[in-house]
């Protein structure tokens, strides 16, 4: 894995805290209290508080809160599907079906 120069590397705890702060900021920007957002998301208030405080919760709770805040695009950005296959960009190329075997006499 290559890390770009100047990239800040966060621990998982720091990432959880930052995500919690973002969720709380979105909730407040939408003028929602915790009880209202928890009801809209279908999660308990304690689960929402845990998420906002960076103490974690379940993945299901996170997804429900993110959806209730209208930020589903965050989830799509986690593992985007590739839209271009480089092999199809070359003229006449077909996607490979399997790897080729190495010849025993091949030089490495």
Backbone torsions as a table, in degrees:
resi	resn	phi	psi	omega
1	UNK	NA	131.8	178.9
2	UNK	-102.1	132.5	179.2
3	UNK	-110.8	128.0	-178.6
4	UNK	-64.2	144.1	177.5
5	UNK	-58.1	138.7	178.7
6	UNK	84.0	-0.7	179.6
7	UNK	-74.4	129.6	178.6
8	UNK	-82.7	124.5	179.0
9	UNK	-97.2	121.6	-179.0
10	UNK	-105.6	149.5	173.0
11	UNK	-75.9	162.2	176.3
12	UNK	-56.5	-38.0	178.7
13	UNK	-63.7	-41.1	178.5
14	UNK	-66.4	-37.7	178.4
15	UNK	-66.2	-41.7	177.6
16	UNK	-61.8	-43.0	-179.8
17	UNK	-64.4	-42.2	179.4
18	UNK	-65.0	-41.7	178.0
19	UNK	-63.7	-42.2	177.6
20	UNK	-60.0	-41.3	178.3
21	UNK	-63.8	-39.7	178.5
22	UNK	-65.3	-43.0	178.4
23	UNK	-61.5	-43.7	179.7
24	UNK	-64.1	-42.3	179.1
25	UNK	-62.1	-41.2	177.6
26	UNK	-65.2	-40.5	178.6
27	UNK	-61.9	-45.7	-179.3
28	UNK	-68.6	-36.4	177.7
29	UNK	-64.3	-30.5	176.9
30	UNK	-86.1	4.7	178.9
31	UNK	56.1	42.7	179.7
32	UNK	-110.1	138.6	171.4
33	UNK	-87.7	169.1	-176.2
34	UNK	-63.0	-38.1	-178.8
35	UNK	-63.6	-44.8	-179.0
36	UNK	-64.1	-47.8	-179.8
37	UNK	-63.9	-40.9	179.4
38	UNK	-60.0	-42.0	178.1
39	UNK	-65.3	-43.9	179.8
40	UNK	-62.7	-35.8	-178.0
41	UNK	-83.7	-17.2	-177.4
42	UNK	76.0	32.2	178.1
43	UNK	-124.9	165.7	177.1
44	UNK	-76.9	154.3	178.2
45	UNK	-61.5	-36.9	179.4
46	UNK	-64.5	-36.0	177.4
47	UNK	-66.2	-41.9	178.2
48	UNK	-64.6	-43.7	178.2
49	UNK	-60.2	-42.0	178.7
50	UNK	-61.2	-44.0	178.9
51	UNK	-61.9	-47.3	-177.7
52	UNK	-66.3	-28.6	-179.8
53	UNK	-90.2	3.5	177.5
54	UNK	72.6	22.8	179.4
55	UNK	-98.2	3.4	177.5
56	UNK	80.4	171.0	177.6
57	UNK	-168.2	-157.3	178.0
58	UNK	-88.9	159.2	176.1
59	UNK	-61.8	-39.0	178.9
60	UNK	-60.1	-43.2	178.9
61	UNK	-64.1	-42.9	178.2
62	UNK	-59.6	-47.0	-179.5
63	UNK	-61.4	-43.8	-179.2
64	UNK	-63.9	-41.5	179.5
65	UNK	-67.8	-44.2	178.6
66	UNK	-59.3	-43.3	178.2
67	UNK	-65.3	-41.7	179.9
68	UNK	-64.6	-28.1	177.6
69	UNK	-84.9	-2.9	178.7
70	UNK	74.1	31.6	-178.5
71	UNK	-118.6	41.8	-179.3
72	UNK	-59.4	-25.9	-179.3
73	UNK	-61.9	-24.2	175.3
74	UNK	-59.9	-41.8	-177.3
75	UNK	-69.5	-37.0	179.2
76	UNK	-67.3	-28.0	-179.0
77	UNK	-77.1	-10.9	-178.3
78	UNK	-66.9	-47.1	-179.2
79	UNK	-141.6	76.2	-177.9
80	UNK	-65.6	147.3	177.1
81	UNK	-80.4	135.5	177.4
82	UNK	-65.1	139.6	-178.2
83	UNK	-104.0	-14.7	-178.3
84	UNK	-129.2	130.5	173.8
85	UNK	-99.4	115.8	-177.2
86	UNK	-55.9	-30.0	-179.4
87	UNK	-66.8	-31.1	-179.4
88	UNK	-79.7	-8.8	179.8
89	UNK	-79.8	-24.3	178.4
90	UNK	-84.0	147.7	-176.4
91	UNK	-63.8	124.7	175.0
92	UNK	77.1	3.7	-178.5
93	UNK	-78.0	143.1	175.5
94	UNK	-118.1	147.1	178.4
95	UNK	-60.2	142.3	179.4
96	UNK	-69.0	141.6	178.4
97	UNK	-95.2	-29.3	177.2
98	UNK	-161.0	164.4	179.3
99	UNK	-75.4	150.4	176.5
100	UNK	-80.9	150.1	174.9
101	UNK	-77.1	146.3	174.5
102	UNK	-79.4	138.5	174.5
103	UNK	-78.1	140.0	-177.9
104	UNK	-59.8	-27.9	-178.0
105	UNK	-92.2	6.2	-177.9
106	UNK	-69.8	138.5	179.2
107	UNK	-85.6	136.0	-178.6
108	UNK	-99.4	NA	NA
